[in-house]
């Protein structure tokens, strides 16, 4: 199975998602999207395939969201795309693409919906949250 993750290694949710993909037996194509940002067309395709609006795909925390006035509901998609192109950190992460679909994996366990092998065994996130307990299915 071909899997691509738009990844930020500084993000715990992104690291947890990557770990779940690997636990499923797949080594994904990793795109560090802050180093290699998707272009405007890729952003539009990712967001649409994930069945989100562009506004739903924006990250507010630890970004220039407020400073750029992106909370203005009247701002159209072209203006939002301009902002994301100028500041890729505004695109929420991680987006994961597989033959089974595209998801913005927040929370990280959303990735299980689009993996060939979602039975990854016990899994605990970096922060200690148990996603799949060791006793599941036993």
C-alpha positions in Angstrom: 0.0 0.0 0.0 1.3 3.4 -0.9 1.0 5.9 1.9 2.1 9.6 2.0 2.1 11.7 5.1 2.5 15.5 5.1 4.5 15.5 8.3 5.9 18.0 10.8 8.5 16.2 13.0 8.0 18.8 15.7 4.3 17.9 16.1 3.3 15.1 18.5 0.1 14.3 16.6 2.1 14.0 13.4 4.8 11.7 15.1 2.0 9.6 16.6 0.3 9.2 13.2 3.6 8.3 11.6 4.2 5.6 14.3 0.7 4.2 13.6 1.4 4.0 9.9 4.7 2.1 10.6 3.0 -0.2 13.1 0.6 -1.2 10.3 3.6 -2.5 8.4 4.0 0.3 5.9 6.9 2.7 5.5 5.3 5.8 4.1 6.6 8.5 1.8 7.2 11.4 4.2 6.9 14.9 3.1 8.1 17.4 5.6 5.6 20.0 4.5 7.3 23.0 6.1 10.5 22.2 4.1 8.6 21.1 0.9 5.2 22.8 1.0 2.5 21.5 -1.2 1.6 23.9 -4.0 -1.8 25.6 -4.2 -3.3 22.9 -6.4 -2.1 20.1 -4.1 -3.6 21.9 -1.1 -6.9 22.2 -2.8 -6.9 18.5 -3.7 -5.8 17.4 -0.3 -8.5 19.4 1.5 -11.2 18.4 -0.9 -10.3 14.7 -0.8 -10.4 14.9 3.0 -13.9 16.4 2.6 -13.0 19.5 4.5 -13.3 23.2 3.7 -10.1 25.2 3.4 -11.0 27.0 6.5 -11.4 23.7 8.4 -7.8 22.8 7.3 -6.3 25.9 8.8 -4.2 25.7 11.9 -4.7 28.5 14.4 -2.4 27.5 17.3 1.2 28.7 17.1 0.7 30.3 13.7 0.2 33.8 12.3 -3.5 33.0 11.9 -4.8 35.9 14.1 -2.1 38.3 13.1 -3.1 37.8 9.4 -6.8 38.4 10.2 -7.7 34.9 9.0 -10.6 34.8 11.5 -12.5 37.1 9.2 -15.3 34.8 7.9 -15.5 37.0 4.8 -12.0 36.1 3.6 -12.4 33.9 0.5 -10.5 30.7 -0.3 -8.0 32.5 -2.6 -7.0 34.8 0.2 -6.7 31.7 2.5 -4.5 29.9 0.0 -2.3 33.0 -0.4 -1.8 33.0 3.4 -1.0 29.2 3.4 1.5 29.6 0.5 3.2 32.4 2.4 3.1 30.6 5.8 2.8 26.8 5.3 2.5 26.4 9.1 -1.1 27.5 8.6 -2.0 24.2 6.9 -3.0 21.8 9.7 -1.2 18.4 9.9 -0.8 15.6 9.3 -2.6 14.9 6.1 -2.3 11.3 5.1 -3.0 10.0 1.6 -3.6 6.3 0.9 -5.6 4.4 -1.8 -8.4 4.2 0.8 -8.7 7.9 1.2 -7.3 11.2 2.5 -7.6 12.3 6.1 -6.4 15.2 8.3 -5.3 12.9 11.1 -6.4 14.9 14.1 -6.6 13.0 16.4 -3.8 10.7 15.1 -5.9 7.5 15.3 -8.1 8.8 12.4 -5.3 7.3 10.2 -6.6 3.8 11.1 -9.7 4.5 8.9 -7.5 4.6 5.7 -4.9 1.9 6.4 -5.0 -1.6 4.8 -4.0 -3.0 8.1 -5.7 -1.0 10.9 -5.0 -3.8 13.4 -1.7 -2.4 14.6 -1.8 -4.0 18.1 -1.5 -2.1 21.3 -0.7 1.6 20.8 0.0 4.4 23.3 0.6 8.0 22.2 3.7 9.9 23.2 1.7 11.7 25.9 0.6 8.4 27.5 -2.9 8.3 26.0 -3.8 4.7 25.3 -5.4 4.4 21.8 -5.4 0.6 21.6 -5.0 -1.2 24.9 -2.8 -4.2 25.2 -5.9 -6.3 26.3 -8.0 -5.4 23.3 -9.3 -8.6 21.7 -7.9 -10.8 24.4 
